[in-house]
Amino acid sequence: MHLVDTLRYCLRNSRPNCRSFIGKVLVSLVPIRELTRLSNKALPKIQKDWIPNCELDPFWGQFIEDADKWEAQQI
């Protein structure tokens, strides 16, 4: 709830005349959350199937390493 309160505060300051905007923002977060869930589900398969067979840009290699570290910390 702290994040929602912070979001509400920020939106009140940036859009004082638009009271329904917080609802629109929160509704928009649902599909983003689903995309995150799907991407987290697909990442192990991508790592297993694609990474050994191709050269990645260093940026993506670092991204995958960071994702692995983050996932290990969540468990």
Backbone as XML, in Angstrom:
<?xml version="1.0"?>
<chain id="A" units="angstrom">
  <residue number="1" name="MET">
    <atom name="N" x="0.817" y="-1.200" z="0.000"/>
    <atom name="CA" x="0.000" y="0.000" z="0.000"/>
    <atom name="C" x="0.857" y="1.259" z="0.000"/>
  </residue>
  <residue number="2" name="HIS">
    <atom name="N" x="2.084" y="1.143" z="0.484"/>
    <atom name="CA" x="2.945" y="2.329" z="0.491"/>
    <atom name="C" x="3.213" y="2.809" z="-0.935"/>
  </residue>
  <residue number="3" name="LEU">
    <atom name="N" x="3.408" y="1.859" z="-1.856"/>
    <atom name="CA" x="3.656" y="2.248" z="-3.248"/>
    <atom name="C" x="2.425" y="2.915" z="-3.860"/>
  </residue>
  <residue number="4" name="VAL">
    <atom name="N" x="1.252" y="2.399" z="-3.554"/>
    <atom name="CA" x="0.018" y="2.999" z="-4.079"/>
    <atom name="C" x="-0.162" y="4.396" z="-3.501"/>
  </residue>
  <residue number="5" name="ASP">
    <atom name="N" x="0.090" y="4.557" z="-2.214"/>
    <atom name="CA" x="-0.008" y="5.884" z="-1.601"/>
    <atom name="C" x="0.982" y="6.858" z="-2.217"/>
  </residue>
  <residue number="6" name="THR">
    <atom name="N" x="2.190" y="6.385" z="-2.483"/>
    <atom name="CA" x="3.204" y="7.235" z="-3.118"/>
    <atom name="C" x="2.776" y="7.621" z="-4.528"/>
  </residue>
  <residue number="7" name="LEU">
    <atom name="N" x="2.265" y="6.663" z="-5.267"/>
    <atom name="CA" x="1.773" y="6.937" z="-6.614"/>
    <atom name="C" x="0.636" y="7.948" z="-6.567"/>
  </residue>
  <residue number="8" name="ARG">
    <atom name="N" x="-0.289" y="7.737" z="-5.652"/>
    <atom name="CA" x="-1.415" y="8.665" z="-5.510"/>
    <atom name="C" x="-0.923" y="10.076" z="-5.203"/>
  </residue>
  <residue number="9" name="TYR">
    <atom name="N" x="0.045" y="10.184" z="-4.309"/>
    <atom name="CA" x="0.615" y="11.485" z="-3.955"/>
    <atom name="C" x="1.251" y="12.161" z="-5.183"/>
  </residue>
  <residue number="10" name="CYS">
    <atom name="N" x="2.048" y="11.385" z="-5.929"/>
    <atom name="CA" x="2.710" y="11.941" z="-7.114"/>
    <atom name="C" x="1.681" y="12.390" z="-8.161"/>
  </residue>
  <residue number="11" name="LEU">
    <atom name="N" x="0.660" y="11.587" z="-8.349"/>
    <atom name="CA" x="-0.347" y="11.948" z="-9.337"/>
    <atom name="C" x="-1.170" y="13.155" z="-8.895"/>
  </residue>
  <residue number="12" name="ARG">
    <atom name="N" x="-1.445" y="13.248" z="-7.609"/>
    <atom name="CA" x="-2.172" y="14.422" z="-7.108"/>
    <atom name="C" x="-1.382" y="15.703" z="-7.354"/>
  </residue>
  <residue number="13" name="ASN">
    <atom name="N" x="-0.058" y="15.608" z="-7.210"/>
    <atom name="CA" x="0.781" y="16.794" z="-7.421"/>
    <atom name="C" x="0.936" y="17.130" z="-8.896"/>
  </residue>
  <residue number="14" name="SER">
    <atom name="N" x="1.006" y="16.107" z="-9.750"/>
    <atom name="CA" x="1.238" y="16.374" z="-11.163"/>
    <atom name="C" x="-0.063" y="16.592" z="-11.947"/>
  </residue>
  <residue number="15" name="ARG">
    <atom name="N" x="-1.183" y="16.048" z="-11.460"/>
    <atom name="CA" x="-2.480" y="16.174" z="-12.131"/>
    <atom name="C" x="-3.571" y="16.445" z="-11.096"/>
  </residue>
  <residue number="16" name="PRO">
    <atom name="N" x="-3.560" y="17.631" z="-10.509"/>
    <atom name="CA" x="-4.506" y="17.894" z="-9.415"/>
    <atom name="C" x="-5.982" y="17.884" z="-9.849"/>
  </residue>
  <residue number="17" name="ASN">
    <atom name="N" x="-6.268" y="18.114" z="-11.108"/>
    <atom name="CA" x="-7.655" y="18.180" z="-11.561"/>
    <atom name="C" x="-8.173" y="16.867" z="-12.141"/>
  </residue>
  <residue number="18" name="CYS">
    <atom name="N" x="-7.384" y="15.827" z="-12.093"/>
    <atom name="CA" x="-7.762" y="14.555" z="-12.709"/>
    <atom name="C" x="-7.817" y="13.472" z="-11.632"/>
  </residue>
  <residue number="19" name="ARG">
    <atom name="N" x="-8.951" y="13.368" z="-10.964"/>
    <atom name="CA" x="-9.073" y="12.441" z="-9.834"/>
    <atom name="C" x="-9.155" y="10.986" z="-10.277"/>
  </residue>
  <residue number="20" name="SER">
    <atom name="N" x="-9.620" y="10.720" z="-11.485"/>
    <atom name="CA" x="-9.775" y="9.331" z="-11.928"/>
    <atom name="C" x="-8.492" y="8.761" z="-12.521"/>
  </residue>
  <residue number="21" name="PHE">
    <atom name="N" x="-7.443" y="9.563" z="-12.623"/>
    <atom name="CA" x="-6.217" y="9.110" z="-13.267"/>
    <atom name="C" x="-5.553" y="7.963" z="-12.503"/>
  </residue>
  <residue number="22" name="ILE">
    <atom name="N" x="-5.620" y="7.969" z="-11.183"/>
    <atom name="CA" x="-5.008" y="6.890" z="-10.394"/>
    <atom name="C" x="-5.632" y="5.546" z="-10.766"/>
  </residue>
  <residue number="23" name="GLY">
    <atom name="N" x="-6.929" y="5.530" z="-10.970"/>
    <atom name="CA" x="-7.592" y="4.288" z="-11.377"/>
    <atom name="C" x="-7.125" y="3.816" z="-12.732"/>
  </residue>
  <residue number="24" name="LYS">
    <atom name="N" x="-6.968" y="4.751" z="-13.657"/>
    <atom name="CA" x="-6.495" y="4.402" z="-14.995"/>
    <atom name="C" x="-5.082" y="3.833" z="-14.941"/>
  </residue>
  <residue number="25" name="VAL">
    <atom name="N" x="-4.243" y="4.417" z="-14.115"/>
    <atom name="CA" x="-2.862" y="3.937" z="-13.978"/>
    <atom name="C" x="-2.850" y="2.533" z="-13.364"/>
  </residue>
  <residue number="26" name="LEU">
    <atom name="N" x="-3.622" y="2.338" z="-12.314"/>
    <atom name="CA" x="-3.637" y="1.029" z="-11.654"/>
    <atom name="C" x="-4.191" y="-0.054" z="-12.575"/>
  </residue>
  <residue number="27" name="VAL">
    <atom name="N" x="-5.206" y="0.274" z="-13.358"/>
    <atom name="CA" x="-5.753" y="-0.694" z="-14.309"/>
    <atom name="C" x="-4.715" y="-1.021" z="-15.378"/>
  </residue>
  <residue number="28" name="SER">
    <atom name="N" x="-3.912" y="-0.055" z="-15.773"/>
    <atom name="CA" x="-2.875" y="-0.278" z="-16.786"/>
    <atom name="C" x="-1.750" y="-1.173" z="-16.271"/>
  </residue>
  <residue number="29" name="LEU">
    <atom name="N" x="-1.569" y="-1.248" z="-14.966"/>
    <atom name="CA" x="-0.501" y="-2.063" z="-14.397"/>
    <atom name="C" x="-0.795" y="-3.558" z="-14.480"/>
  </residue>
  <residue number="30" name="VAL">
    <atom name="N" x="-2.068" y="-3.930" z="-14.572"/>
    <atom name="CA" x="-2.422" y="-5.353" z="-14.622"/>
    <atom name="C" x="-1.812" y="-6.038" z="-15.847"/>
  </residue>
  <residue number="31" name="PRO">
    <atom name="N" x="-1.979" y="-5.503" z="-17.075"/>
    <atom name="CA" x="-1.340" y="-6.172" z="-18.224"/>
    <atom name="C" x="0.184" y="-6.163" z="-18.148"/>
  </residue>
  <residue number="32" name="ILE">
    <atom name="N" x="0.750" y="-5.125" z="-17.574"/>
    <atom name="CA" x="2.209" y="-5.070" z="-17.433"/>
    <atom name="C" x="2.673" y="-6.171" z="-16.478"/>
  </residue>
  <residue number="33" name="ARG">
    <atom name="N" x="1.934" y="-6.388" z="-15.422"/>
    <atom name="CA" x="2.275" y="-7.461" z="-14.478"/>
    <atom name="C" x="2.206" y="-8.824" z="-15.162"/>
  </residue>
  <residue number="34" name="GLU">
    <atom name="N" x="1.201" y="-9.022" z="-16.001"/>
    <atom name="CA" x="1.062" y="-10.284" z="-16.728"/>
    <atom name="C" x="2.224" y="-10.477" z="-17.703"/>
  </residue>
  <residue number="35" name="LEU">
    <atom name="N" x="2.629" y="-9.410" z="-18.391"/>
    <atom name="CA" x="3.784" y="-9.508" z="-19.292"/>
    <atom name="C" x="5.051" y="-9.865" z="-18.530"/>
  </residue>
  <residue number="36" name="THR">
    <atom name="N" x="5.206" y="-9.302" z="-17.360"/>
    <atom name="CA" x="6.365" y="-9.627" z="-16.527"/>
    <atom name="C" x="6.353" y="-11.098" z="-16.143"/>
  </residue>
  <residue number="37" name="ARG">
    <atom name="N" x="5.190" y="-11.600" z="-15.757"/>
    <atom name="CA" x="5.070" y="-13.005" z="-15.387"/>
    <atom name="C" x="5.421" y="-13.907" z="-16.571"/>
  </residue>
  <residue number="38" name="LEU">
    <atom name="N" x="4.898" y="-13.555" z="-17.748"/>
    <atom name="CA" x="5.179" y="-14.361" z="-18.938"/>
    <atom name="C" x="6.653" y="-14.306" z="-19.329"/>
  </residue>
  <residue number="39" name="SER">
    <atom name="N" x="7.261" y="-13.141" z="-19.225"/>
    <atom name="CA" x="8.675" y="-13.035" z="-19.586"/>
    <atom name="C" x="9.547" y="-13.809" z="-18.598"/>
  </residue>
  <residue number="40" name="ASN">
    <atom name="N" x="9.189" y="-13.783" z="-17.319"/>
    <atom name="CA" x="9.944" y="-14.562" z="-16.327"/>
    <atom name="C" x="9.800" y="-16.056" z="-16.578"/>
  </residue>
  <residue number="41" name="LYS">
    <atom name="N" x="8.646" y="-16.456" z="-17.070"/>
    <atom name="CA" x="8.420" y="-17.859" z="-17.386"/>
    <atom name="C" x="9.230" y="-18.279" z="-18.623"/>
  </residue>
  <residue number="42" name="ALA">
    <atom name="N" x="9.364" y="-17.388" z="-19.592"/>
    <atom name="CA" x="10.066" y="-17.703" z="-20.840"/>
    <atom name="C" x="11.588" y="-17.613" z="-20.706"/>
  </residue>
  <residue number="43" name="LEU">
    <atom name="N" x="12.076" y="-16.831" z="-19.781"/>
    <atom name="CA" x="13.516" y="-16.584" z="-19.671"/>
    <atom name="C" x="14.355" y="-17.853" z="-19.516"/>
  </residue>
  <residue number="44" name="PRO">
    <atom name="N" x="13.974" y="-18.820" z="-18.664"/>
    <atom name="CA" x="14.809" y="-20.028" z="-18.569"/>
    <atom name="C" x="14.927" y="-20.782" z="-19.897"/>
  </residue>
  <residue number="45" name="LYS">
    <atom name="N" x="13.843" y="-20.840" z="-20.665"/>
    <atom name="CA" x="13.895" y="-21.525" z="-21.954"/>
    <atom name="C" x="14.815" y="-20.767" z="-22.917"/>
  </residue>
  <residue number="46" name="ILE">
    <atom name="N" x="14.730" y="-19.463" z="-22.917"/>
    <atom name="CA" x="15.603" y="-18.653" z="-23.775"/>
    <atom name="C" x="17.056" y="-18.889" z="-23.388"/>
  </residue>
  <residue number="47" name="GLN">
    <atom name="N" x="17.321" y="-18.885" z="-22.094"/>
    <atom name="CA" x="18.692" y="-19.099" z="-21.632"/>
    <atom name="C" x="19.198" y="-20.480" z="-22.035"/>
  </residue>
  <residue number="48" name="LYS">
    <atom name="N" x="18.349" y="-21.477" z="-21.893"/>
    <atom name="CA" x="18.756" y="-22.844" z="-22.184"/>
    <atom name="C" x="18.940" y="-23.083" z="-23.678"/>
  </residue>
  <residue number="49" name="ASP">
    <atom name="N" x="18.012" y="-22.606" z="-24.496"/>
    <atom name="CA" x="18.004" y="-22.919" z="-25.921"/>
    <atom name="C" x="18.827" y="-21.963" z="-26.777"/>
  </residue>
  <residue number="50" name="TRP">
    <atom name="N" x="18.802" y="-20.706" z="-26.476"/>
    <atom name="CA" x="19.408" y="-19.730" z="-27.368"/>
    <atom name="C" x="20.820" y="-19.338" z="-26.995"/>
  </residue>
  <residue number="51" name="ILE">
    <atom name="N" x="21.050" y="-19.127" z="-25.733"/>
    <atom name="CA" x="22.331" y="-18.553" z="-25.315"/>
    <atom name="C" x="23.522" y="-19.426" z="-25.712"/>
  </residue>
  <residue number="52" name="PRO">
    <atom name="N" x="23.480" y="-20.748" z="-25.523"/>
    <atom name="CA" x="24.652" y="-21.529" z="-25.921"/>
    <atom name="C" x="24.910" y="-21.521" z="-27.434"/>
  </residue>
  <residue number="53" name="ASN">
    <atom name="N" x="23.899" y="-21.194" z="-28.218"/>
    <atom name="CA" x="24.017" y="-21.292" z="-29.670"/>
    <atom name="C" x="24.245" y="-19.957" z="-30.382"/>
  </residue>
  <residue number="54" name="CYS">
    <atom name="N" x="24.363" y="-18.889" z="-29.662"/>
    <atom name="CA" x="24.566" y="-17.608" z="-30.349"/>
    <atom name="C" x="25.430" y="-16.682" z="-29.514"/>
  </residue>
  <residue number="55" name="GLU">
    <atom name="N" x="26.004" y="-15.718" z="-30.201"/>
    <atom name="CA" x="26.777" y="-14.696" z="-29.514"/>
    <atom name="C" x="25.845" y="-13.537" z="-29.207"/>
  </residue>
  <residue number="56" name="LEU">
    <atom name="N" x="25.805" y="-13.159" z="-27.967"/>
    <atom name="CA" x="24.945" y="-12.065" z="-27.552"/>
    <atom name="C" x="25.733" y="-10.764" z="-27.481"/>
  </residue>
  <residue number="57" name="ASP">
    <atom name="N" x="25.017" y="-9.690" z="-27.713"/>
    <atom name="CA" x="25.573" y="-8.378" z="-27.452"/>
    <atom name="C" x="25.925" y="-8.340" z="-25.962"/>
  </residue>
  <residue number="58" name="PRO">
    <atom name="N" x="27.026" y="-7.717" z="-25.576"/>
    <atom name="CA" x="27.413" y="-7.690" z="-24.160"/>
    <atom name="C" x="26.316" y="-7.150" z="-23.241"/>
  </residue>
  <residue number="59" name="PHE">
    <atom name="N" x="25.511" y="-6.225" z="-23.746"/>
    <atom name="CA" x="24.407" y="-5.684" z="-22.950"/>
    <atom name="C" x="23.456" y="-6.807" z="-22.536"/>
  </residue>
  <residue number="60" name="TRP">
    <atom name="N" x="23.067" y="-7.658" z="-23.474"/>
    <atom name="CA" x="22.119" y="-8.734" z="-23.184"/>
    <atom name="C" x="22.756" y="-9.798" z="-22.299"/>
  </residue>
  <residue number="61" name="GLY">
    <atom name="N" x="24.025" y="-10.051" z="-22.500"/>
    <atom name="CA" x="24.714" y="-10.983" z="-21.620"/>
    <atom name="C" x="24.685" y="-10.502" z="-20.172"/>
  </residue>
  <residue number="62" name="GLN">
    <atom name="N" x="24.928" y="-9.216" z="-19.975"/>
    <atom name="CA" x="24.886" y="-8.638" z="-18.638"/>
    <atom name="C" x="23.471" y="-8.659" z="-18.084"/>
  </residue>
  <residue number="63" name="PHE">
    <atom name="N" x="22.490" y="-8.378" z="-18.928"/>
    <atom name="CA" x="21.085" y="-8.409" z="-18.517"/>
    <atom name="C" x="20.714" y="-9.801" z="-17.995"/>
  </residue>
  <residue number="64" name="ILE">
    <atom name="N" x="21.118" y="-10.826" z="-18.711"/>
    <atom name="CA" x="20.780" y="-12.197" z="-18.315"/>
    <atom name="C" x="21.501" y="-12.574" z="-17.022"/>
  </residue>
  <residue number="65" name="GLU">
    <atom name="N" x="22.759" y="-12.173" z="-16.883"/>
    <atom name="CA" x="23.478" y="-12.431" z="-15.636"/>
    <atom name="C" x="22.774" y="-11.767" z="-14.459"/>
  </residue>
  <residue number="66" name="ASP">
    <atom name="N" x="22.367" y="-10.512" z="-14.658"/>
    <atom name="CA" x="21.673" y="-9.791" z="-13.590"/>
    <atom name="C" x="20.337" y="-10.442" z="-13.267"/>
  </residue>
  <residue number="67" name="ALA">
    <atom name="N" x="19.625" y="-10.922" z="-14.293"/>
    <atom name="CA" x="18.350" y="-11.597" z="-14.067"/>
    <atom name="C" x="18.552" y="-12.881" z="-13.272"/>
  </residue>
  <residue number="68" name="ASP">
    <atom name="N" x="19.623" y="-13.609" z="-13.571"/>
    <atom name="CA" x="19.941" y="-14.822" z="-12.818"/>
    <atom name="C" x="20.216" y="-14.500" z="-11.350"/>
  </residue>
  <residue number="69" name="LYS">
    <atom name="N" x="20.988" y="-13.452" z="-11.117"/>
    <atom name="CA" x="21.301" y="-13.059" z="-9.739"/>
    <atom name="C" x="20.046" y="-12.633" z="-9.003"/>
  </residue>
  <residue number="70" name="TRP">
    <atom name="N" x="19.211" y="-11.858" z="-9.682"/>
    <atom name="CA" x="17.969" y="-11.392" z="-9.071"/>
    <atom name="C" x="17.074" y="-12.585" z="-8.735"/>
  </residue>
  <residue number="71" name="GLU">
    <atom name="N" x="16.958" y="-13.529" z="-9.650"/>
    <atom name="CA" x="16.106" y="-14.693" z="-9.421"/>
    <atom name="C" x="16.636" y="-15.520" z="-8.252"/>
  </residue>
  <residue number="72" name="ALA">
    <atom name="N" x="17.949" y="-15.662" z="-8.155"/>
    <atom name="CA" x="18.545" y="-16.428" z="-7.053"/>
    <atom name="C" x="18.250" y="-15.751" z="-5.716"/>
  </residue>
  <residue number="73" name="GLN">
    <atom name="N" x="18.208" y="-14.443" z="-5.682"/>
    <atom name="CA" x="17.918" y="-13.717" z="-4.436"/>
    <atom name="C" x="16.449" y="-13.827" z="-4.040"/>
  </residue>
  <residue number="74" name="GLN">
    <atom name="N" x="15.560" y="-14.046" z="-5.024"/>
    <atom name="CA" x="14.121" y="-14.121" z="-4.745"/>
    <atom name="C" x="13.718" y="-15.449" z="-4.129"/>
  </residue>
  <residue number="75" name="ILE">
    <atom name="N" x="14.537" y="-16.457" z="-4.347"/>
    <atom name="CA" x="14.187" y="-17.815" z="-3.868"/>
    <atom name="C" x="14.460" y="-17.959" z="-2.404"/>
  </residue>
</chain>
